[in-house]
Amino acid sequence: MTTSLTAKMLLALVLVTTVMVGCGRKTDLDVPGAAVIPRAKAGETAAPESAKPPVEDRRFILDGLL
């Protein structure tokens, strides 16, 4: 391989990696499935009071590809 071909391939790899890292949604971390959840006492609701409402989905230009 020539130096210019190697440089082009490296640049393409960096660009693809940058695009893939940019995909996703910024939110809080998900709670692991095996997390210990305290039991609710009689008469109390099971949902924690600090629970946040779900994040509203916003359309993104690349959503159609997914």
DACOR-V344413 format. One record per residue. N is the residue number from 1. NEAR is the number of other ideal C-beta (glycine too) atoms within 12 Angstrom. D_FIRST is the distance of its C-alpha to the first C-alpha in whole Angstrom. Layout:
BEGIN
n:N near:NEAR d_first:D_FIRST
n:N near:NEAR d_first:D_FIRST
END
This chain:
BEGIN
n:1 near:9 d_first:0
n:2 near:8 d_first:4
n:3 near:9 d_first:7
n:4 near:10 d_first:8
n:5 near:11 d_first:6
n:6 near:12 d_first:7
n:7 near:13 d_first:10
n:8 near:14 d_first:11
n:9 near:15 d_first:10
n:10 near:15 d_first:12
n:11 near:14 d_first:15
n:12 near:14 d_first:16
n:13 near:14 d_first:16
n:14 near:14 d_first:18
n:15 near:14 d_first:20
n:16 near:14 d_first:21
n:17 near:13 d_first:22
n:18 near:12 d_first:24
n:19 near:14 d_first:26
n:20 near:12 d_first:26
n:21 near:10 d_first:28
n:22 near:14 d_first:30
n:23 near:16 d_first:32
n:24 near:11 d_first:35
n:25 near:16 d_first:38
n:26 near:10 d_first:40
n:27 near:14 d_first:43
n:28 near:12 d_first:45
n:29 near:8 d_first:43
n:30 near:9 d_first:44
n:31 near:14 d_first:47
n:32 near:8 d_first:46
n:33 near:7 d_first:48
n:34 near:6 d_first:50
n:35 near:10 d_first:51
n:36 near:8 d_first:55
n:37 near:13 d_first:57
n:38 near:11 d_first:61
n:39 near:10 d_first:63
n:40 near:12 d_first:65
n:41 near:8 d_first:69
n:42 near:7 d_first:72
n:43 near:6 d_first:72
n:44 near:11 d_first:69
n:45 near:11 d_first:66
n:46 near:13 d_first:63
n:47 near:12 d_first:60
n:48 near:14 d_first:60
n:49 near:10 d_first:61
n:50 near:8 d_first:58
n:51 near:12 d_first:56
n:52 near:12 d_first:54
n:53 near:9 d_first:54
n:54 near:9 d_first:51
n:55 near:11 d_first:48
n:56 near:9 d_first:48
n:57 near:9 d_first:45
n:58 near:10 d_first:44
n:59 near:9 d_first:42
n:60 near:14 d_first:38
n:61 near:10 d_first:36
n:62 near:12 d_first:34
n:63 near:11 d_first:37
n:64 near:7 d_first:37
n:65 near:8 d_first:33
n:66 near:10 d_first:35
END
